């Protein structure tokens, strides 16, 4: 087994689901909190952003500042094309976005609803940001 694979298993073990604060638009901050093991409030304070976030520069820079390597891709993508350990930007029919974490082939952490195994086909993946620990 490669070092990358072992490191990813370690990252996977550490990611714990955290619900997004009720009626908030802090899905990006909540995804980051799950990955790095901080509270949503700590992430908001560190980012200096209480509301909306973007994959680049907000989420990408935060992960890199916390010892993660990242790789961003622009889609559209099918969920099967997105690697495990990625923050996905889900585009809704009204073109607004929502961030979720693909943990592995069977599990997605959606901060607004919980652990999801399948999305309806009217949600499109417009971008993703893969991450791994340095």
Buried (B, 14 or more C-beta within 10 A) or exposed (E): EEEEEEBBEEBEEEBEBBBBBEEBBBBBBBBBBBBBEBEBEBBBEBBEBBEEBBBEEBBBBBBBEBEBEBEBBEBEBEBEEBBBBBBBBBBEEEEEBBBBBBBEEEBBBBBBEEEEEEBEEEBBBBBBBBBBBE
